[in-house]
Amino acid sequence: MKTVQLQKRAGGEWHYLGKKQHLNTPLVLIFGNRFLLEDESLFNEVRGMFPEGNLVFGSSCGELVGSSVNDKHITVTAIEFERATYEVQRYNVHDTKEDSEKAGREAVKQLTQEGLKHVFVISEGSFVNGSDLTKGMQEHLPKVLITGGLCGDDDRFEKTLASFNETPKEGEIIVIGFYGESLEASFSIYGGWTPFGPERLVTKSDGNILYEIDGKPALDLYKTYLGDKAKELPGSALIYPLNVKSQENKQSFVRTILNIDEEKNAMILAGDVPVNSTVQLMMTNMDSIAAASETAAIRAMEGRIEPPHLALLISCIGRKLVLDQRIEEEIEEVRGIIGNETIIAGMYSYGEIAPFYGERSCKLHNQTMTITLISE
């Protein structure tokens, strides 16, 4: 596997991280600030550098690269596979009238099924129902490992962008299929958040829209907990996510609030919160976040045959807000486990896609560090 990484700051020039080299038909991952991705000249710039490349764009809440985290940057990671192969397909959620489950199913259907070993997903993140998206993908590919994440837009929650071989736009779901006998992909997730306060019952919800908790308007109850920080919603909700327990999942999961509906007194979440599930507020601190990233890396390395060549990290924006000035500690913990020779790329997101630890069926997660390790 050969790689090239480069980046540029808003208004700056491209800067190579490591050596510049020619790559044959590389997979080119371009993560960056949404406003920078909207610049129509960007696509032509990247195409000019990688004329034979397959370009996959995704807006982020910050990019993880090397041992650092970038804001207001564009970060490019180009990968040439020497033994494994890959295929990229796209689907727009608007084509299914915003039916996220069908969109997920239709997106992965387009991939060549024979020999498919792993799928990495970069999805629109502002209005897609991530639970339904993962359900649709996994139902069509029950035996294939699926990981990835939802695009972000910092704490603005206005819109997210993605694309494959065209200018980034809204509504896109990009799926990358990996093939080859020598390909090895492993993963892990870990959060580091702790539930607190009483468990409460979800009494009214519709998919990813939460209306009532304990028979009371969900948004009113949440605002009571937030106090003065309620004025900063939905951004302030990122550091107080919900721990959810339901009969549908063996393990509890975390849900982040992406937006609020003042008129209906409701909260729009990144994924489903079923009726009769229980929810509990969560909190964390800097040390717990960093330690959780180390745990995720340790678990991702378990049972591997070959050292990883590439690490794709998807971490949640809520973790970034908690870490603040210590943001690079999260990536340093991962680097300490996987080694200095592994190329690191990734982004902060609105949701992470991977199975629970010890399982194989992918789910939507929030507030986790999700690691995908690939070698060939």
N, C-alpha and C positions, 0 to 999 in steps of 0.2 A: 504494500500500500504506500502510495506517495501522496503527500499533502502539501498544499500551499495555503498560508493564511496571511491576510492583510486587512487593514482597517483604515478608515478615515474619519476624522472629526468633522462636525458641521463647519463648512467653510474652509476645510483643510485639504491636504493632498493625501493620496494613498500612501500607506506605509506598510512595507512587508514585515511580517513577524517570522523571522527565519529566512531561508534562502528562496530566491525566485527560480522556478524551474518550469519547463513545459510539461503539461499533462495531457494525456490522450483521453478524449471524451469524459472529462471528470464530472462527478456530481458536485455541484457548487451550491453551498448553503449560504444564503445572505440574510443575516438577521440584523435588525436595526430599528432605530427610532422611527415612529410612524410618519412624522413630518418629513424626514429625510427620504423615506421610501416614496413619498408622494412626488418628489422631484422627478420629472419625466426624463431628465438626462441620465439618471442613475442607471436605468436598465442598459442604455447604450454604452455607458462606461464599463459596466461589468461584462457585457457581451464582447466588448472590444478586447478585454483582457483574457477572456476565455471563449474564443469563437466556436470551439467544439464542445463546450460544456452544456450540461443541462442545469438551468438556473432555477433554484427554488428560493423564493423570497418569503420572509415572515416578519411582521412587526413585533417588537418586543418591548419589555419594560426594563431593558438592560441586557447586555450580552456578556456571556462568560467565555473567556478565551485565554489560553495559556494559564496564568495564575492571577488574572485580574478580571475586574468587572467594569464594563464601559457603559457610559450614558451618553446620549446624543452623539452616537457613532453609528457607522455601518461596519459590520464585521463580516468578512468573507472567509469561508473554509472550503477549499476545493480538494476533492479526493479522487485519486485514480486507483481503481482496484486492479490488482495484477492477476488474481485467480477467481475471485467472486465477480458476480455481475449484479446490475441493478436495473430497475425500471421505474419510471415516474408517471403517475397519472393524476388528473385533477377532476374535481366535480364542484359545482356551485350549489350551495344549500338553497338558493332561491329557485333552482330548477325543480325542487320537490315541494315548492310552496312552504319552505322552512320546516319541513318534516325532517328533523335531524336524524332519526333512526334510518329512514329510507336513504337519506343522503350518505350516511356512513356505509350502508350496504352497497349502494350503487358505486361509490368511490372505489372500494376494494374489489368489486366485481370486474373492473376494467383491467386489473393486473393479471398478467399471465399466472395461472394457478399452478401449473406443473413446476415442481421444484422450489416453490416459494417457502422461504424459511423464516423471514422476519419482515415486518412492516413498520416503518417509522412514519408518523403522521404529523403534519403541520396544518392546523385547522384555524379557520376564522374563530375569534373568541368573544365577540361582543354580544351576539344574540343566539348562537348555537346552543342547543341543550346537550352538554357534553355527555351526560348519562345515556341519552338516546343514541348519540353518535357512536359511542363505544359499543353499545348493545348491537347496533346494526352491523358494525364491522365484525365483531366477534361471532355473531350468528352465522355470517357467511364464511368466516375463516376460523372454525372452532379449534383447530389444532395449530394455528400459527401464532407466534408471539407478536403482539402489537404494543408498541410504545410510542411516545411522542408528547405533544402538548398543544394547548390553545394559544394563539397569538395574543399579544397584549398591546396596551396603549398607555403605559405608565398608570397613574391614578386618575386619569381623565375619564376613562370609560366612554369615550365618544364613538370610536370605530377602530376596527383592526383590519390589517391588510395581509394578503398572501397572494402568491401566484407561481405558475410554472411556465418558464420561457416566455413571459410577457410582463408588461408593467403591472406592479402590484395593485390589487383591487379588493373590494369587499366580497364576503360570502364564500371565498374559496376554501376548499379542502384538498390538500395535497398529500398523496400517499406515495411512499417510496418503498418498493419491494426489493428485497435482497435475496440472491440466489447463489448456490455453489456448495459443493460437498465440503470444502475447506472453511466455509463461513462459520464463525462462532459468535453468537450474540447472547449476552447475559444482561440482567437488569436487577434493580432493586429500588425500593422507595422507603423513605422514612421521614417522619414529621418533626417530632420533638415538641409538640404542643400538649398542654395538660388541661383536662376539663376542670371546671370549677362551678360552684353554685348548684342549684337544684336541677334535676332532670325534669323536663317538661314534655308533654305529649303534643304531637302535631295533630290538630283536629280538623284543619282544612288546608289543602294544598292542591295544586294542579300542575303536575310535572315539576318544573323547577321554580314555580311561583308559590311562595309560602304566605298563606293568608292568616291563619289562626294557630296560636299555641295556647293550650289549655282553655280553648274557647274564647280567647281574647285576641284582638288584632295583633298580629305578629310584629308589625312595625312599631306600634306604640310600646309594646313590651321591650323591644330591643332598644328603643330610644331611652327608656327608663334606665336601663343598665348603662348606656353610654354616657348619660348625663350631659355635660357641656359639649362633649365630643359629638353628640348627635347632630350638631350644626354642620359638621364636616362630612356627613354621609353623602355618597356611599364609601368614600375613601377611608374614613375612620373605621369602617367595619372590617377592613383587611387585617387589623391586628386583634380582632375579637371574632374569629370564625365560630362555626357551630360543629360540635361533635354529634354525629348522627348514628343511632343504632336502629336497625330495622330487621325484620324477619327475612328479608330477601338476601341479606349479606351476613356471612359468618363473622366478619370483622367490622368494627365500627369505622366510619369514614368521616372526612371533614368536608364541609361545604362553606365556600366563601360567598359573600354577597356582592354581586356585580352591579346591582342597581336597585333603586327603590321606586315604588309607585305610591306617591302621597295620596292620590285620589282614592285608591282602593285600600290604603293602609297595608300594603303588601311589600314583600321583598323578593327580588328576582335573583336567584342563585345560579351558580355555574352548572349545577346538575340537580337531579331530582331529590326531593325530600318527601318520602311517601307518608300518606296519612297513617296514623297509629304508630309511626316511628317516634323515638324519643330524641330530644335535642338538649344539648348542654353547651354553654359558652366555654370557650377555650382561651388560654393565654400562654405566653412563652417568654423566654428571655434570650439574650445574645448567646450565652454559653450553651443553652439547650439546643438552639438552632445549629450552632457549629458542630456540637457533638452528634446531632442527628445526621448531618452530612457525612461525617466519618463512618457512622454505623451503616448508612446506605452504601457507601463505597466498599466496606468490608463484606457486606452481603452480596453485592454485585460481583465480587471477585471469587466468591465461594464456588468451588467445583470447576473452575475454568481450566481448560487444557492448555491454551496458549495465552501469553500476556496480551492485554488489549492494545490494539493499535490506535483506536479512536474511542473517545468517551464523549457521548452526547448528553449534556446535562440540561434538564428542564427543572427550574426551581420557581416557586410561587412569589409573586410580587409582595405578598404579605411578609414573607421572610426577609426580603430586601429592606422593607420599611423598618422592621425590628432591628436588623443588624446595623443599618445606617452607616456610620463611619467605619464600622468593623466588617463591612460587607465582604471583603476579600478573604476573611477567615473561613467562610463556607467553602470556597473553592480550594483554599490551601489545605483544608482537612481532606478533601477528596484527593488532591494531588499527592499528599503524604501516603495514601494507601495504594493508589494505582501506579505510582511511579512517574519519574520525570520524562520517560520516553514516550508516554502516551499523549497523543494530541487531544486537547480539550476544546470543545466548542459547545455552545448552547445559549439559552436565553432565560430570562425571567418572564413568567407567563401568567395567564388567567386560569390555568388549569393544567394538570399533569395527567398523562395517559400511560397506564401500565397495570399489570395484574397486582393484586396484593402479594406480599411476600409469601412464598411457598405455594402460590397458585399460578394458573396459566391463563385465566380468562381476564382480559383487560377491563379496567374500570376507570372512571374519572376520579381524580383526587384533587384536593386543594391543600395548600400549605405544606407540601412535601418537597424534598429533594428527590428527583427521579433520575436515575443513572442508567444509561444504556451503553454497554461496552461491546465493541465490535473488533474482530480480528479476522484475518483470512489466511 
